[in-house]
Amino acid sequence: MTNAVLGSDIDGRHKSAFGYHPLVLVLTLLVTVITIWISAWLPARKLSRLIPLEAIKNTDELQLKRRGSRLLMLLFGVEGELAGNALKAQRKALRTASLSLIFSFMAFSAMQCFFSLSRISTRETYFERYQGVWDVMVTVKDTKAEDFEETEAVQNLAGIESAIVYQKASARRIVTEEEMSEEMKSLDGFSHASGDYVTKVSGGWLVNVPIVILDDNSFCAYCEQIGIPPRLDGAVILNQIRDVTNPDFRHPDFVPYIREERAASTLKQGDNEEMTAEIPVLSYTVTPPVLREEYATMDYYELVHFIPVSLWKEIKGQIGGEEEDSYICVKSREHVTQEELDTLQDEIKQLVSGKYTIEYENRIREYEVNNKQIQGMMTVFGSFCILLAIIGIGNVFSNTLGFVRQRKREFARYMSVGLTPKEFKKMFCIEALVIAGRPVLVGLPLVSIAVGYMLQKSYMDVGSFMDEAPIIPIIIFMLAILGSVALAYYLAWRNVRKISLAEVLRDDTMI
């Protein structure tokens, strides 16, 4: 099922292989035999200790309590009190059913809510956020941006709105006390910074500087986008920092990072004072290039630099730190279809795959694959929840149908004092409602608390979650439990309603 249904449309997927080791089979059979032996030995041991007279006298009836559930009595009257008495008498026998149904309902509801929240979060923070940024993403393995010779050919392909070839590198830079913006100082400067990212040095703080190296055409277009004259001899600095005092990553607040006064930025590689490069600053901005990249997610104090590839050729020997791979971020026209993206992806593949080793992603297909993966995980975990529910339902069937003889004696006594079959039927309905309703009454509050905690930690609006909350699957699962328990009690009632008061009263064991 995994290969044929859940993963049929996922490219490059490792196919699931069925395997069942003989030792697993042997262990399963061994546990089964031991379980059955213990289940037979326990009652045999109990019965072997009975003296003959006690065994003859014992009617094996349910030992009813003097007082049942007051709540059931208030809601349903005498029938509710009798049903509560019967459920208390069967408390040990129904323990497995109660626990299995409670845990299965809780697990299923929590699983549905978790994956719904995950799907909403991924869509909002990734697919919808970058929907207008990329359609096809290509990773050119082990190739520097300056060595990629097909930049213009890719950018000139039909149907492409933009294609940015870029590479990433890393460096470090000192930020002085005087250089920090007033807004940055109001957030206590670097007092919240982790030592893993920011180092206090003489004269200031040594911070990480991610460098994004754009192809020359894309860098010139970026300069025009932010309103400065296109030049290839300097860097554009992303001059913003997140308010670290606000933990809400979903709705962050940004303030200026440094004063926009310095005309040059001195970068160096790590702590090596000899590997440094001073590059002109063309502009400070809060608008990054249109790339599928995130900045300052782990290290809030990153100072991102965007530079053209021609400048990088001049300074890379001084600071190094470049990554091995290059990337192509391709944006197609609006309202593009899956077939058009597949065609565009094939054209790029034909253009560059012969010379380079590439990996590529397709935005629409990636979205479908993500949904397939979530669906697959929900199927697997949901199957375990259903299996757990089946264990509980099987226990209900075992008790309701296995104790028919005992219930006949119980109902014969009730009939002798005037209870009608209609009232017996009501008792059965109440018992079924209590058994099926207990998982809901216990599970829903706990699941609600868990969902509330997840919403709080993910900073997601309650309204956004409620619009897509998995209410229908949870209701279907709840109704399936209710229907199964109701069926078990209906079958038991069908046997009990055939009771003959005269025959039962003639039984000499009715003492």
Secondary structure, 3 states (H helix, E strand, C coil): CHHHHHCCCCCCCCCCCCCCCHHHHHHHHHHHHHHHHHHHHHHHHHHHCCCHHHHHHCCCCCCCCCCCCHHHHHHHCHHHHHHHHHHHHCCCCCHHHHHHHHHHHHHHHHHHHHHHHHHHHHHHHHHCCCCCCCCEEEEEECCCHHHCCCHHHHHCCCCEEEEEEEEEEEEEEEECCCCECHHHHHCCCCCCCCCCCCEEECCEEEEEEEEEEECHHHHHHHHHHCCCCCCCCCEEEECCEECCCCCCCCCCCEECCECCCCCEEEEECCCCCCCEEEEEEEEEECCCCCCCCCCCCCCCCCCCEEEEHHHHHHHHHHHCCEEEEEEEEEEECCCCCHHHHHHHHHHHHHHHCCCCEEEEEEHHHHHHHHHHHHHHHHHHHHHHHHHHHHHHHHHHHHHHHHCHHHHHHHHHHHHHCCCCHHHHHHHHHHHHHHHHHHHHHHHHHHHHHHHHHHHHHHCCCHHHHHHCCCHHHHHHHHHHHHHHHHHHHHHHHHHHCCCCHHHHHHCCCCC
